[in-house]
Amino acid sequence: MPPLLILRVHTDLRLGLGHLARALALQDLWRAQGGAACIAVSGDERARRAGSGRHPFLDQPMPCEVIDLGEDLHAPLPETLKARGGIVLVDHWEATQAEIEALRPLKVALMEDDGDAFELADLLFQPFLEGVSWPVAPLKVVNGRKVRPLETQHGACRILRGSLFIVVAPQALQLRPRREPLQPLAAHKLLVTFGGTDGPGLAQRAFEALRLLTASGRWTGTVTLLAPKGIDAPPFPGCRILPTLPELTRRLPEFDALWCAGGVTLSEAMCMGVPAATWGQNERQHFMLSDLALNNGCLDLGLGVEADLEATAASLAHWLGPEGQEPRQEQVRDGMALVDGMAGTRIVQELMGLAQA
């Protein structure tokens, strides 16, 4: 039987809920292989909710064991949990070498790291930070193993790079169309969301850009804007403002297009063939989104907190209108190729191999 997998995540206004959503997807796949999983979460009141056993997105209990570590990003695991565990996946962007050392003698994997913590880990997944597009061939044999171009070794740490490791919820794979969806001449139903927390307040700025767009008559569709903090203005005609949209993954195919930040919702839209425009919430996220856009996975509208609203409205008018039909169709094709919905299975297979090594 596979050992206990510990998923160490953090949630706050800056990181949002994406890391917790990824942990929920991975624990489901790990338990499907007969293993047990525990999510060890730190952070704000959303971490308290999960730590109390309540699902962060649904009105139901958490599907696996959860340990609340308090507010500290670098809070250590309880010794009693470490004694039960066999492998830990650290997924909160800012792991330190001291944190990795404290997790030993467990096997340690990291999800995304642009520091030096990975040097002390056993395995690193880099779905975004070292480029999303990597060829799967040619293979070369290293120490008796066939190694693909997306794989490299740094000391004792094995590094796996690219979009093959962009995780989506199992439901996104179930909803993935077998054929590439055809884009309408113009996109009429737009969903706008910048995460369950929207720390930088991008929903308000997006509202102002869309108000400019519709008031000028350059686009006449309908907008569903998810604004956890609310909007400081009445909605314009055709705009619906909601704090959240239950079962968001299932609802994505109802819309012609999506405007979002980088995170699980973007990955799921790409997997399901929903074209997406993006605003980065911070410099690091914008770097990743720019690389996705270079590979035609999305439309990059810049860093949200700094973007010029009139320029943003002009870009959206072109992308949502008839002139944007072909670019949207190409984004659907290339986005579905980048995010095939199987990343969670690949990651669980790699973690299983590490646990058994």
DOKE-661277 format. One record per atom (N, C-alpha, C): x, y negated, z negated. Coordinates in steps of 0.2 Angstrom, whole numbers, plus 5000, padded with zeros to 4 digits. Layout:
BEGIN
XYZ
...
This chain:
BEGIN
500450065000
500050005000
500449945000
500349895004
500749825004
500749794997
501249764995
501249724989
500849664989
500749634983
500349574982
500749514986
500349484990
500549424994
500349364990
500849324988
500649254985
500749204990
500249164991
500249104995
500249044991
500849014992
500948944988
500748884992
500248854990
500048794994
499848734989
499748674993
499648614989
499148574993
498648544990
498248494993
498148434989
498148374993
498048304991
497848264997
497848194995
497548155001
498048155006
498748165005
499248155010
499248225015
499248285011
499248345015
498648375017
498048345014
497448375016
497248445014
496848475017
496648545015
496848595020
497248575025
497448625031
497848675028
498348665023
498748725021
498348775017
497848745013
497348795010
496948835015
496748805020
496348835025
496748895029
497448875030
497848925033
497948985028
498048975021
498149025017
497449065017
496849035017
496249075017
496249125023
496449105029
496449145035
496949205034
497549185031
498049235031
497949295025
497649265020
497449315015
496949365017
496449345022
495949385025
496249445029
496749425033
497149475037
497549515033
497849495028
498249535023
497849585020
497349565017
496849615014
496549665018
496449645025
496249695030
496749745031
497349735029
497849785030
497949835023
497549815019
497549855012
497949825007
498149765008
498549725003
498149684998
498449664993
498049614989
498449544989
498049494989
498249424990
498049374984
498449334983
498349274977
498549214980
498149164980
498249094982
498449054976
499049034975
499348984970
499348914972
498848874970
498748814973
498848754967
499148704970
499248644966
498948584969
498848524966
498648464969
498048434965
497648394969
497148354966
496448394965
495948354965
495348394962
495048444967
495348444973
495148504978
495548564976
496148554973
496448614970
496148644964
495848594960
495448614954
494848664956
494548634962
493948674964
494148744966
494648754970
494848814972
495148854966
495448824962
495748864956
495248884952
494648854952
494048884948
493648934951
493948954957
493549014961
493048994966
492948924967
492448904972
492848884979
492548914984
492748904991
492848824992
493348804995
493448734997
492948705002
492748755007
492348735012
491648755012
491448815008
490848845009
490548845001
489948855001
489548864995
489548934993
490148964991
490249034989
490949044985
491049094982
491649104978
492249114983
492849104980
493449124984
493449194986
493749214991
493749284993
494349324990
494749294986
495349324983
495549294977
496049314973
496249284967
496549224968
496449174964
496749104964
496949084957
497549054958
497949024952
497948954952
497748914948
497848844948
498448824944
498948794948
499548774945
499548704943
499048664943
499048594941
499148544946
499448484945
499448434950
500148434953
500648464950
501348454952
501448494959
501748464964
501848494970
502348554969
502848544965
503348594964
503248634958
502648644955
502548684949
502748754950
503048784946
503348854947
502748904946
502848964949
502349014948
502449044941
501849064938
501849094931
502249164932
502649174926
503049234926
502649304927
502049294924
501649354925
501349364932
501349314936
501149324943
501749344947
502349324945
502949344949
503049414948
502949444942
503049514940
502549554944
501949534946
501549574950
501649564958
501949514960
502049494967
502549534970
502549544977
503049574981
503349524986
502949474988
503249424993
502849364992
503149304994
502749244993
502849204999
502349175002
502349125007
502249055005
502749015005
502748945003
502548895009
501948865008
501648825013
501448755011
501948715009
501748645007
502148595010
502648605015
503048565019
503648535015
503648535008
504148495005
504548544999
504648605001
504948654997
505648634996
505948644990
506648634988
507048694987
507648694988
508148754987
508048774979
507948734975
507848754968
507148794967
506648774971
506048804971
506048874974
506448884979
506548944982
506948994977
507448964974
507849004969
507449034964
506948984961
506549004956
506049064958
505949074964
505449124966
505749194966
506449194966
506749264966
506649304960
506649364960
506849414965
506349424971
505749394971
505249404977
505549394983
505349424989
505449404995
505149334997
505449295000
505249225001
505149205009
504549185011
504449155018
504249085017
504449045022
504248975022
503848965028
503348915028
502948895033
503148825035
503448805040
503748735041
504148705036
504748695039
505248665034
505748625038
505848555037
506348515041
506848495036
506948525030
507448515025
507948575025
508248585019
508748645019
508448695015
507848695012
507648745008
507648815011
507548815018
507448885022
508148925021
508648885020
509348915020
509348975014
508948965009
508949015004
508349065005
507949055010
507349095011
507549155015
507049205016
507149265020
506849255027
506349215028
505949205034
505649135034
505749105040
505449035041
505049045048
504349015047
503949005053
503948935055
504148915061
504148845063
503648835069
503048835068
502548835074
502548765077
502848715074
502848645077
503448615077
503848615072
504448575071
505048585075
505048635078
505648645083
505348665090
504748635092
504448645098
503948695098
503348685102
502848735102
502948785108
503248765113
503348805119
503948845119
503948915118
504548955119
504449015124
504849025128
504749085132
504849155128
504549205130
504549265127
505049315130
505449295135
505949325138
506449275141
507049305142
507349375142
507449395135
507449455134
507649485127
508349495127
508649495121
509349515120
509349555114
509849605114
509949645108
510449625103
510249615097
510649585091
510649635086
511149665084
511149715078
510649765079
510549795085
510149845086
509349825087
509249755087
508549735087
508449695094
507949695097
507749655103
507549585100
507849535102
507749475100
507449425105
506949395104
506649345109
506949275109
506849235114
507149165113
506849125108
506249145106
505949105100
506249115093
506649165093
506849195087
507649175086
507849155080
508549135079
508649155071
509349155070
509549175063
509949115060
509849095054
510249045051
510449075044
511049105044
511249135038
510849205037
510549205031
510149265029
509349255031
509249195034
508549175036
508449185043
507849225044
507649235051
507149175053
507149145059
506749095060
506349105067
505649105066
505249115072
504849045074
504949025080
504748965082
504148965087
503748915087
503248895093
502548915091
502148905096
501448905095
501148975094
501549025095
501349095094
501149105086
501349055082
501249055075
500849005072
500448975077
499948925075
499248955073
499148955066
498648995063
497948965064
497449005066
496748975066
496349025061
495749005060
495249045056
495049105060
494949165057
494649225061
494049205065
493649165063
493049145066
493149105073
493749075073
493949035079
494149085085
494449145083
494549195088
493949235090
493449245086
492849275087
492449225092
492549165092
492149115096
492549095102
493149115103
493549105109
493249135115
493049085120
492749115126
493249155130
492949205134
493349245138
493649215144
493349165146
493549125152
493649055150
494049015153
494148945152
493548905153
493248875148
492648835149
492748775154
492248765158
492248715163
492048645160
492448595162
492248535159
491748495163
491348455159
490848415163
491148355166
490848325171
491048265174
491248215169
490848205164
490948155159
490848195152
491248175147
491048205140
490548165137
489948185135
489448155132
489348155125
489648215122
489548225115
490248235112
490448185108
491148175105
491048185097
491548235094
491548245087
492248205085
492148165080
492748135077
492848155070
493448185068
493648205061
494348195060
494548175055
495248165053
495448205046
495048265045
495148305040
494648295034
494648335029
494248335024
494348285019
494948255019
495148195014
495248135018
495548135024
495648075028
496048015023
496648045021
497047995017
497147925019
497347925026
497547855029
496947815031
496347845030
495747805032
495647795039
495847845043
495747835051
495047835053
494647865049
493947865052
493647795053
493847745048
493647675049
493947645055
494547655056
494847635062
494547665069
494447725069
494147755074
493447735076
493047715070
492347685071
492447615075
492947575073
493047515076
493247515083
493647565085
493847575092
493247605096
492847645093
492247675097
491747615098
491647575093
491147525093
491347475099
492047465100
492247425106
492147455112
492247525112
492147565118
491447565121
490947575116
490247575118
489947505119
490147455115
489847385116
490047365123
490647385126
490847355132
490447395138
490147455136
489847495141
490247535145
490847545143
491347595146
491247665145
490847685140
490647745138
489947745135
489447795136
488847795134
488647855131
489047895128
488947955125
488747945118
488648005114
488548005107
489148025103
489148005097
489748015092
489448045086
489848095084
489748115077
490348105073
490348065069
490948035065
490948065058
491448105056
491548135049
491948085045
491648055040
492048005036
491948015029
492448055026
492348075019
492348015014
492647955016
492647895012
492047845014
491647865019
491147825021
491447775026
490947735029
491147685034
490847615032
491247565032
491047495029
490747455035
490247485038
489847455043
489247495045
488647475047
488147515050
488347545056
488047605057
488247645064
487947605070
488347605075
488147575081
487647625085
487247605090
486847655093
487247715096
486947775095
487247835097
487747865093
487847835087
488347855082
488047885076
488247945074
488047975068
488647985063
488547955057
489047955052
488848005046
489348055045
489248105040
489848115036
489748135030
490348145026
490748205028
490348255030
490648325032
490148355036
490448415040
489948455044
490048525042
489548555039
489648625036
489848665042
490248725041
490348775046
490648735052
491148695051
491448655056
491748695062
492048755060
492348795066
491748825070
491248845068
490648865072
490348815076
490348755073
490048695077
490448665082
491148675083
491548645087
491348655095
491148715097
490948715104
490248685106
489948655101
489348615102
489548545106
490148525105
490348455107
490748465114
490748415118
491148405124
491848395123
492048355117
492748335116
492748325108
493448325106
493548315099
494148255099
494048215094
494548165092
494748175085
495348195084
495548225077
496348205076
496548225070
497248225068
497548295069
498148305067
498448365068
498248415062
498048475063
497848515058
497448575060
497148605056
496748675058
496248655063
495848605062
495348585067
495548575074
496148545075
496448535082
496648605084
496948645080
497148715082
496548755085
496048755081
495448795082
495148765089
495148705090
494848675096
495248695102
495948695102
496348725107
496148795108
496148835103
495948905104
495348915107
494848875106
494148885109
494048845115
494448815117
494448775124
494048715123
494048675118
493748615117
494348555118
494248515123
494848465124
494848415118
495448395116
495548355110
496048295111
495848235109
496248185108
496548175101
497148145100
497348145093
497648085091
497548065084
497948015081
498348045076
499048035075
499448055070
499248025063
499248065058
499148025051
499748005048
500348025050
500948005048
501548015053
502147995052
502648005057
502848075059
502848115054
502948185055
502448215059
501848205057
501248235061
501248215068
501448145069
501348125076
501948155080
502548165077
503048205081
502848265083
502448305079
502148375081
501648365087
501248315086
500648305091
500948285097
501448245097
501848215104
502048275107
502348325104
502648385107
502048425110
501448435106
500948465109
500648435115
500648365115
500448325121
500848335127
501548345126
502048355131
501948425135
501648465131
501448535134
500748535136
500348475136
499748465139
499148505134
499348505128
498848535123
498348485121
498448425121
498048375119
498248305122
497748255120
497948185123
498248145117
498848125117
499148085111
498948015112
498547995107
498447925106
498847885101
499347915099
499847875095
499747885087
500047845084
500047855076
499447805074
498947845071
498347815070
498347745066
498747745061
498747685056
499047625060
499447635066
499747575069
499447565076
499047615078
498747605085
498347545087
498447515093
498047455095
497347485097
496847455094
496147485094
495947475102
496047415105
495847405112
496147455116
496847465115
497147515120
496947585119
496747595112
496447665111
495747675114
495347615114
494747625117
494747635125
495247595128
495347605135
495547675137
496047705133
496247775134
495647825134
495247815129
494647855128
494147845133
494047785136
493647775141
493847815147
494447815149
494747855155
494647925153
494847955147
494848025146
494148055146
493648015143
492948045142
492548035148
492747985153
492347975159
492548025164
492248015170
492348055176
493148065178
493548005177
494248015179
494548065175
494348075169
494648115164
494448195165
494048205169
493748275170
494348325171
494748305176
495348355178
495848355172
496048305169
496548305163
496248345158
495548345156
495248385151
495248455153
495148465159
495148535161
495848575160
496348535162
496948555162
497148565154
496948525150
497048525143
496748595140
496148605142
495848665140
496248725142
496448725148
496848785151
497448795147
497848735146
498548745143
498448755135
497948715132
497848725125
497648795123
497248835127
497048895126
497648945126
498148925131
498748965132
499148955126
499248895123
499648885118
499448925111
498748915110
498448945104
497948995106
498249055105
497849115107
497449155102
497449125096
497049155090
497349215087
497949235089
498249295086
498849275081
498949215080
499549195076
499549225069
498949225066
498849255059
499049325059
498849365064
499049435064
499849445065
500149405069
500849405070
501249385063
500949335060
501249315054
501249375048
500649405048
500549455043
500949515045
501049535051
501549585053
502249575051
502449505052
503149495050
503149495042
502649475039
502749475031
502749545029
502349595032
502349665031
503049695032
503349675037
504049695039
504549675033
504449615032
504949585026
504849615020
504149625018
504049665012
504349735011
504349765017
504549835017
505349845018
505649785020
506349785021
506749805015
